[in-house]
Amino acid sequence: MKNFVEELKWRGMIHDIMPGTEEELLKGPSAAYVGIDPTGDSLHIGHLVSIMILKHFQACGHKPVALVGGATGMIGDPSMKSQERNLLDEQTLAHNVDCIKKQLGRFLDFESDAPNKAVLVNNYDWMKDYTFINFTRDIGKLITVNYMMSKDSVKKRLSRDSSEGMSFTEFTYQLLQGYDFLYLYQNMGVKLQLGGADQWGNITTGTELIRRTCGGEAYALTCPLITKADGGKFGKTEKGNIWLDADKTTPYEFYQFWLNVSDDDACKYIKIFTMLDRATIEAAIEEHLQDPGRRSLQKLLAKEVTVMVHGQKEYDNALAASQMLFGNSTSEALRALDEKTFLSVFAGVPTFDIARADLPLQLLDMLAVQTSIFPSKGEARKMVQGGGVSINKDKITDLDRKVSEDDILDGKYILVQKGKKNYYIINVK
């Protein structure tokens, strides 16, 4: 067994840790859980830190438990939230839970015969028949309001939202999460809860509940909330979250996100978001520092995370797509792109519409009459003769060439390149 706490320390993945946690884990295989509220039908990269901690936990010989909060997701965690969540209905939550289960299977071993194979649980299973009266008698009497009010998640929310306050629904969240810990402690021998730094108050409510209920010892470990070097919010782009679902964020966009992080962030993220060992990471950082312009560290980071989340084939496709704008890609590589990736690669380039009924169309007419890619046929002719025009990555030198149905990509697009860097999309309607 590897020392789990030591592994997280050098990676910079520990924010708070309860005394005795490391010693407890060194006694032998243990079980720990992370809770994920299914507020959406996909995880995003903000969830990746907690998932990576579970992944390391399993790699160190321990048993990870992933808890999908079908019950707590109906309430909403007030931690770090400026306002109360919209409550989701049962059908939506069930759908979200199913989607998240599938995604977690990419990171954790749920299927093998190993004694430390991962387990996935849903707290709705033990909360759905627990009556309000019994819960308040059994659990509510053990934790005082004073204790609950002392938690940062509550204090910050109340001080920030003095006009709106905080509903009783959200106020009870920490009791529900605390009961999850107690339930898993009593029924599955889980002694450790893992989570983000914002979860410390909720987690320690669970350890206190375990102590007061059965005199048991339980532990807590949280990881830092990930930030960007420039102070911006990690995982957010102009388009919103970076999702793990390929339908919400294409593998190309996912790859590009990691490829474009700053040098400082790459040095931090390579430790947090990959399973590469210490020697490999330190060597990669050293190589990067010798020539930052090559962005070798970003390329390694983007490769490791994309392969882990989407698989080798999608990484290869994302790499090929990345070379569309800046490399010597071929028409075959272009035609291999799916429509979403094609539109992601060429997002923001000028577009023109032509009628399908006008095809076949003489080349110069398409470039300078039907569209304004060139201001005149004369300029278009001159650049074609100079070898500066490509259709779908094929260089065009024949002035008499006609553009036909055979040139259409995905049944609706033609890609024109003028010079080295100017691209245009023609929509065939």
C-alpha angles and dihedrals in degrees: 000000000000122000102259096195092048090050092053093044097062090044091055092240102130123090102159131003128184115238112262095027096112093045091050092052092049091060091074143286112345137177127240135173141209122201123220122188111218097224090142137026092247137045117235130208090270085072092051096085093060091043091051090051090055089046091053090045090057093043089055090058100263130121117254121208117197112201117199107199105226088156102036089044087067090059107040128227112255093205111122091350122128094201141015118279124243106256114242124223122244095254093053092047092050090053092048092049092053092050093048092049090059093049094050089055089070092064107032133050106243097153111053129091092243114132089233097050112145123261126208119208135177118213090211086076093067099029102049095079097034106110122222092240094052093045094052091046095046102035110011094062092056098060121054124223088237090059092048092047091054093066116107092227089060098038094049092047094049094046092047097044103039090146097051101027121193127293122239086240093064093037089062093053094094091053091052092048090045090053090052089059091047092049093050091045092053098038105031105021093246108165101168134057120197128196149124123307090258089063097061094101094049093045095050090050085061094050089049091049090052091050094049095043102047107356090250129155116237131169143215135208126176133187126220120267104253117245136180122245091242092054095253122135114273116242096016124115133169087274093051130244124013101235130202090221109095090214091059098038116018117230087245092056089043091052091046092053092060093038091058100049117120123263092253092049092046090056089053100038096049088066096044104039103038136061093222113134124249097258092051093048095047090049091049092050091048091050090049093051090055091061114006091174091073089059090213092157093053090048091051092046093048091048096049096047095042093050091047094050103032107016135246096288094055090046090053090049092048090050091050090048091050090058092055094085100034108019138063097269123173132230088248090058090047093051090049091064117101116233096257092052092045091054091045092052094048098035111147099018116131114271134203133188127226130177118253087219090065092063132141090053129182109251098238091046090055093048099045110014110033089035134019096232084125124027091225143009088245093061091043091051092050094052093045090053089050091054094248100125128079132181113205090343093307113118112236121214101152109095091195093056116128124215110228144168088281089069095058118110120212089355094290117046139075118188117213122190121197114192118330103310111021116098131178132186119214114202111211109211 
